Amino acid sequence: MRIDNDVKLDYSDVLLRPKRSTLSSRSQVDLSRTFKFYHGSTWVGVPIVAANMDTTGTLEMTKALNSYDMLTCLSKYTDSNRVLSDTYNPESYAVSFGMTQTDREHLDLKSVKQAGLIRNDPKTILLEKSKFICLDVANGYMEDFIDFVKEVRERWVHKVIIAGNVVTQEMTEALILAGADIVKVGIGPGSVCTTRKITGVGYPQLSAVAECADAAHGIGGHIMADGGCVVPGDIAKAFCAGADFVMLGGMFAGHDECAGDVVDGYKEFYGMSSETAMMKHNGEVANYRASEGKTVRVPYRGPVVHTIQEILGGVRSACTYIGADKIKDMPKRATFIRVNNQINGVFS
């Protein structure tokens, strides 16, 4: 047994200290970033991402976020024929995969080709068209996952590969060296994730982002902070901690663009390791595992455009407070202050 006594922090444990600024208006802040990835691709946009969950990683969300130059990681269960039948910007979405045999077939990997199982199906065709691949597993620490990332990189040389999830420096480096361009960081911070409760495993998200960003940037990689953002200020803190992209689930839940019907003023939102998701996609919760997600009812919130504007306005305002005229400069200008309480909740 080993105990790490170093202090680790979540977004709620800190505030950003304001600094003297030459900016006179939020409108002067440029939220767009240009990324040049190690494997040759370039992407320009606002690096805020909808999570690849059933309810938020939808084609309707893709259209809404694309109008703001933002990215959506599509749910693994998205109907590929729907994407191919419309004019979606191939730089506005990532095609998501796990590590199942079916996922390997879609990815057209050498190990599956040798078994003679390749299918020229819609998802493989969609993958040819898209810029981003999202390789998403709950536990990115499996040796098999590193090998999987290597094989996907070998097959899809020029795609931008997002891979995760992990929360430590050594595994961030391992995934980048295996071929990932962007490593997804976060275990347990999500609003409908119960991994920390069920397994006792996790890492405070602000510290995870800061440490993994330091590791990734040292070898030319990038990270995507995944989970833990409750309010727009948390997104600003993630960027200040070094995140290149910030992925949101709960903050995008409950909108018109999310899957599901409005029932009594609410929409359903659930984690992808929840019993709801497993019953929907697998017909059961396997007898060797437990659910590590929950299902909640989110108050209906109307079109997502209002939430997008609040998020972007909050990040712009954070930049003016700390004197950063673009997202890329936020870590250079940020000083975090540890606090016991960040919000006056008397009327919350």
C-alpha positions in Angstrom: 0.0 0.0 0.0 1.1 3.5 -0.8 -0.5 6.8 0.2 0.1 10.0 -1.9 -0.2 12.9 0.5 0.0 15.6 -2.2 -3.0 17.9 -2.4 -5.2 17.2 -5.4 -8.0 19.6 -6.5 -11.3 19.7 -8.2 -12.8 22.7 -10.0 -14.8 23.6 -6.9 -11.7 23.9 -4.8 -10.3 26.9 -6.6 -11.1 30.3 -8.1 -9.1 32.3 -10.7 -7.4 35.4 -9.4 -8.2 38.5 -11.6 -5.3 40.4 -13.2 -4.7 43.7 -14.8 -5.8 43.5 -18.5 -5.5 45.5 -21.7 -8.8 44.1 -22.9 -11.7 46.5 -22.8 -14.5 44.2 -24.0 -15.4 40.5 -24.1 -15.8 40.9 -27.8 -12.1 41.2 -28.2 -11.5 37.6 -27.0 -10.8 35.0 -29.7 -12.2 31.6 -28.7 -11.1 29.8 -31.8 -7.9 27.7 -31.8 -5.8 26.2 -34.6 -4.5 22.7 -33.7 -1.7 21.1 -35.7 -1.6 17.4 -34.8 1.5 15.3 -34.8 0.2 13.0 -37.6 -0.4 15.8 -40.0 -4.0 17.0 -39.6 -5.1 20.5 -38.7 -8.3 21.6 -37.1 -9.6 25.1 -36.5 -12.5 25.7 -34.1 -13.8 26.4 -30.6 -12.5 23.5 -28.5 -15.7 22.7 -26.6 -17.1 19.2 -27.3 -20.4 17.4 -26.7 -19.8 14.0 -25.1 -20.4 10.8 -27.0 -23.4 9.7 -24.8 -26.7 8.5 -26.2 -28.5 11.7 -25.2 -25.9 14.4 -26.1 -23.8 12.9 -28.9 -26.6 13.3 -31.4 -26.7 14.6 -35.0 -29.0 17.4 -33.9 -26.4 18.5 -31.4 -23.7 18.2 -34.1 -25.6 20.7 -36.3 -26.2 23.1 -33.4 -22.5 23.1 -32.2 -21.1 23.2 -35.8 -22.7 26.6 -36.3 -20.4 27.8 -33.5 -17.4 25.8 -34.9 -17.6 23.3 -32.0 -17.2 19.6 -32.1 -19.5 16.7 -31.2 -18.3 13.1 -30.4 -21.2 11.1 -31.8 -22.6 8.3 -29.7 -21.3 4.8 -30.7 -24.9 3.9 -31.6 -25.5 6.7 -34.0 -27.2 5.6 -37.3 -24.3 6.1 -39.8 -26.8 6.1 -42.7 -28.3 9.2 -41.3 -25.0 11.0 -41.3 -24.1 9.8 -44.8 -27.5 10.9 -46.1 -27.0 14.6 -45.1 -24.4 17.2 -45.5 -22.7 17.2 -42.1 -19.3 18.9 -42.0 -16.8 16.1 -41.6 -14.8 18.3 -39.2 -17.7 18.8 -36.9 -18.0 15.3 -35.4 -16.0 12.3 -34.2 -17.0 8.7 -34.9 -16.9 6.8 -31.7 -15.8 3.2 -31.0 -15.2 0.9 -28.1 -13.0 -2.3 -28.3 -15.6 -4.9 -29.2 -15.3 -7.3 -32.1 -17.9 -5.3 -34.0 -15.9 -2.0 -33.4 -12.8 -3.7 -34.7 -14.6 -4.8 -37.8 -15.9 -1.2 -38.4 -12.4 0.1 -38.0 -11.1 -2.3 -40.7 -8.2 -3.5 -38.5 -5.6 -6.0 -39.7 -6.4 -8.4 -36.9 -10.0 -8.7 -38.1 -9.0 -8.7 -41.8 -7.0 -11.8 -41.2 -10.0 -13.5 -39.8 -12.0 -12.6 -42.9 -14.6 -10.7 -41.1 -14.4 -7.3 -42.7 -17.7 -5.6 -43.7 -17.9 -2.6 -46.0 -20.7 -1.2 -43.9 -22.0 2.4 -43.4 -19.9 3.1 -40.3 -16.7 2.2 -42.0 -17.7 4.4 -44.9 -18.5 7.2 -42.5 -15.1 6.8 -40.9 -13.4 7.3 -44.2 -15.2 10.6 -44.5 -14.7 12.0 -41.0 -11.6 13.7 -39.6 -11.9 12.4 -35.9 -11.9 9.0 -34.4 -12.9 8.7 -30.7 -11.7 5.5 -29.0 -13.7 5.5 -25.8 -13.3 3.0 -22.9 -14.0 3.5 -19.2 -10.6 2.2 -18.2 -7.8 3.4 -20.4 -5.2 1.6 -18.2 -5.6 -1.8 -19.9 -2.5 -2.9 -21.9 -4.9 -4.1 -24.6 -6.1 -0.6 -25.0 -2.6 0.7 -25.8 -2.2 -2.1 -28.4 -5.7 -1.2 -29.8 -4.7 2.5 -30.2 -1.5 1.4 -32.0 -3.4 -0.7 -34.4 -6.0 2.0 -35.1 -3.1 4.5 -35.8 -1.5 2.0 -38.2 -4.7 1.6 -40.1 -5.9 5.2 -40.0 -2.6 7.1 -40.4 -4.0 10.6 -41.1 -7.0 10.7 -38.8 -7.1 12.6 -35.5 -7.4 10.0 -32.8 -9.0 10.8 -29.4 -8.4 8.1 -26.8 -9.2 7.6 -23.2 -10.0 7.8 -20.4 -7.0 8.2 -18.1 -6.0 10.6 -15.3 -2.2 10.2 -14.8 0.9 11.4 -16.6 2.4 8.1 -17.5 -0.7 6.8 -19.2 -1.2 10.1 -21.0 2.3 9.7 -22.4 1.8 6.0 -23.2 -1.4 6.7 -25.3 0.2 9.6 -27.2 3.3 7.4 -28.0 0.9 4.7 -29.1 -0.6 7.1 -31.7 -3.3 9.2 -30.0 -3.4 12.9 -30.9 -5.8 13.8 -28.0 -6.1 11.9 -24.7 -9.4 12.1 -22.9 -8.8 12.8 -19.1 -11.3 12.0 -16.4 -12.3 9.0 -14.3 -15.4 9.5 -12.2 -16.1 13.2 -12.3 -19.2 13.1 -14.5 -22.6 14.0 -13.2 -24.1 10.6 -14.1 -20.9 8.5 -13.4 -20.8 6.4 -10.3 -17.3 4.9 -10.8 -15.9 6.5 -7.7 -18.8 5.3 -5.6 -18.8 1.7 -6.9 -15.1 1.1 -7.3 -13.4 3.7 -5.1 -11.2 4.7 -8.1 -10.7 8.3 -9.4 -8.7 11.4 -9.4 -9.7 15.1 -8.6 -10.4 16.6 -12.1 -8.5 19.9 -12.0 -5.3 18.2 -10.8 -5.8 15.4 -13.4 -6.1 17.9 -16.2 -3.1 20.0 -15.1 -0.8 16.9 -14.7 -1.9 15.2 -17.9 -1.7 18.4 -19.9 1.9 18.9 -18.7 2.8 15.3 -19.8 1.0 15.6 -23.2 2.4 19.0 -24.1 5.9 17.8 -23.4 5.7 15.3 -26.2 3.6 17.2 -28.7 0.2 15.8 -27.7 -3.1 17.3 -26.5 -5.7 16.5 -23.9 -9.5 16.7 -23.6 -10.9 17.4 -20.1 -13.9 15.0 -19.8 -16.3 15.5 -17.0 -16.8 17.5 -13.8 -17.9 20.8 -15.4 -21.0 22.1 -13.6 -21.0 25.8 -14.6 -19.3 27.8 -17.3 -16.6 28.9 -14.9 -15.5 25.3 -14.6 -14.8 25.2 -18.3 -12.6 28.3 -18.0 -10.7 26.6 -15.1 -10.2 23.5 -17.3 -8.6 25.7 -20.0 -6.5 27.5 -17.5 -5.3 24.2 -16.1 -4.0 23.3 -19.6 -6.9 21.5 -21.3 -6.8 21.8 -25.1 -10.4 20.6 -25.4 -13.2 20.4 -22.8 -15.9 17.7 -23.2 -19.4 18.3 -21.7 -22.2 15.9 -21.0 -24.5 17.2 -18.2 -24.2 20.8 -19.2 -25.6 19.9 -22.7 -28.3 17.6 -21.3 -32.0 18.4 -21.4 -32.1 20.3 -24.6 -34.1 20.0 -27.8 -31.1 18.6 -29.6 -30.7 15.8 -27.0 -32.3 12.3 -27.7 -35.5 11.5 -25.9 -38.9 13.0 -25.3 -40.0 15.6 -22.9 -42.1 14.0 -20.2 -43.7 16.2 -17.5 -41.1 19.0 -18.2 -38.1 16.7 -18.0 -35.7 14.7 -20.3 -33.9 11.6 -19.4 -30.1 11.6 -19.1 -28.0 8.6 -18.3 -24.4 7.4 -18.1 -23.1 5.0 -20.7 -22.2 2.5 -18.0 -25.6 2.8 -16.4 -28.1 0.0 -16.2 -30.3 2.0 -18.6 -27.6 2.0 -21.3 -26.6 -1.6 -20.8 -30.2 -2.8 -21.0 -30.8 -0.7 -24.1 -27.7 -1.8 -26.0 -26.9 -5.2 -24.6 -30.2 -6.4 -23.2 -28.7 -7.1 -19.7 -26.2 -6.1 -17.1 -23.5 -8.8 -17.4 -23.3 -11.0 -14.3 -19.6 -10.2 -13.9 -20.0 -6.4 -13.5 -22.0 -3.7 -11.8 -23.6 -0.5 -13.2 -21.2 2.4 -12.9 -23.6 5.1 -14.0 -27.0 6.5 -13.1 -30.2 7.7 -14.8 -31.6 11.1 -14.0 -34.4 13.4 -15.1 -33.1 16.8 -16.3 -35.4 19.8 -16.4 -36.3 20.5 -20.1 -34.1 23.5 -21.2 -35.2 24.3 -24.7 -32.8 24.9 -27.6 -29.1 24.4 -26.8 -28.2 27.8 -28.3 -28.9 29.6 -25.1 -26.6 27.3 -23.1 -23.9 27.6 -25.8 -24.1 31.4 -25.6 -23.8 31.3 -21.8 -20.8 29.0 -22.0 -19.0 31.0 -24.6 -19.8 34.3 -22.8 -18.5 32.9 -19.5 -15.2 31.8 -21.1 -14.8 35.2 -22.8 -15.5 37.0 -19.5 -13.0 34.8 -17.7 -10.4 35.8 -20.3 -11.0 39.5 -19.7 -10.7 39.0 -16.0 -7.3 37.3 -16.2 -6.0 39.3 -19.2 -5.9 36.5 -21.9 -7.1 37.5 -25.4 -7.4 33.9 -26.6 -8.0 30.5 -25.1 -4.4 29.3 -25.8 -3.1 32.1 -23.5 -5.3 31.2 -20.5 -2.8 28.9 -18.8 -0.1 31.5 -19.0 -2.3 34.1 -17.4 -4.0 31.9 -14.8 -3.3 31.9 -11.1 -5.6 29.6 -9.0 -6.5 30.4 -5.5 -7.6 27.6 -3.2 -11.0 28.3 -1.5 -13.4 26.7 0.9 -16.4 28.1 -0.8 -16.7 29.5 -4.3 -20.4 30.4 -4.7 -22.9 32.2 -2.4 -25.8 29.7 -2.5 -28.4 31.5 -0.4 -30.8 31.7 -3.4 -29.6 28.7 -5.4 
